[in-house]
Amino acid sequence: MPTGAMNQVEHEAMGHAFKAAFPDSYMAVEKIVESGDDLVVLGYFRGTQSGDLQSPGGRIPASGNQLNLRFMDYFKVDGDRIVDHETIFRPNGDAWSAWCATARLAVPNTNLGVSARMPCHS
């Protein structure tokens, strides 16, 4: 996955790659907190990797594994426009470990996290 800031084209490409790899994916929202122009959404990204995932590190073949990935989205709004956005993913237990193990076999030495804060651990 890309790390750091993405432009709109990169963001859309990442979304399409994940939708192709996890066609049954959805985001289960647990909580939304609003304070002035700030909005935080907390939940889980869930799905089955039934398709190949195209990543900057190479192709990760379909594994059939479930992914249950904790996320937090932060939005800054100005009027009716989003002027800042950040997503943070956090590994979540055995489902993440199983998916990482399969992904590592396909693409060795690849950090599959959104940032250096989210590597696949052995």
N, C-alpha and C positions, 0 to 999 in steps of 0.2 A: 504494500500500500504506500501511497505517497506520504511523505512526512512534511510538516510545516504548512505554510499557507498555499492554497490552491486557487487558481483563477476559475472562472465559471466553466470553461471547457474541460479542465482537469477534473473538477468536481463532478460534472456530468458523466465523464468517462468512467470515473471510479464507481459511481452509482450504477451505470449500465453493466459494468463488469461484475459487481456484486449481485445484481438482479439476475444476470445470466447464470451465475454459479449457484445462487440460492433462490430459485424461482418461487418458492413458497414463503419467502422471508416476509417478516412484518416487524414493526416496532410496537412493543407493548409498553404504553406510557403509564407510569405509576404516579407521577407527581408533576405538577406545573406550578412554578412559583414566579409571581410577577411583582416587581418593585419599580415603579416609575417607568423608565424606558428600558429596563432590563427584564429578561425572561429566561428562566432556566427550566428545562424539561429533563426529567430523570426516568429511565426505563431500561428495557432490554431489546436488543436486536436478536431475533430468533429466526432460524431457518435450517434447512437441510441442504448440504452441499451436493446437489444432484447434477450439477454442471461443472465444467472446468472453470477455474478462476484464473483469469489473465492478470498477472501482477508485474510490476517492474522487475522483479527477480526471476520471472519465468512463469510458465503455465503450471498450475496446481491441479492435477486431475481430480475429477469428481470422486468423493470418498464415501458418500452416503451418510457421513457423520452429521450430527446435530450441532448447531452452534447457538449458544445462549450467552450473548455478549452484553454486559452492562454498558450503558452509555449515559452521557450527560451532554446536552446541547445548551449552549449559552447564546442568546441573541440580544443584540443592542438595536433598538428601533429608534427611528427619528420620523415622527409623523406616521405615514403608512409604508415606510421603507425599512428594510433590515440593513443596517449600516455596518454591523460586525456580527460574526458568527464563529463559534468554535465548538468542535465536537471532541469529547474525550471518551475513549473506550477503556474498559477495565476487564481483564480476563476474569472468568467466573467458573472456578472449580473444574470438575472432571470433564465436562463437555468441551471446555476450551483446551484442556490438556490432550484429549483424544483427537480433536481437530488439528492441533499443532503437531502432534506426532505424525499424523498422516501427511500434513503439509510439508514437514521437514523431510520426509522420505522422498517427496517429489522435487523439492527445491532445497537442497542442503545449504546450510549457512545463510539462510535468508531470515531477516527480521520481519515477521509478518505483522508487526504492530503498526498502529497509526503513527506512533512516535517512538522515540527511544525509551519512553516510559512504559511501553507495553510490549516487551518481547515475548516470544514463546519460550518458556523455561522448560528445562529437562526434568 
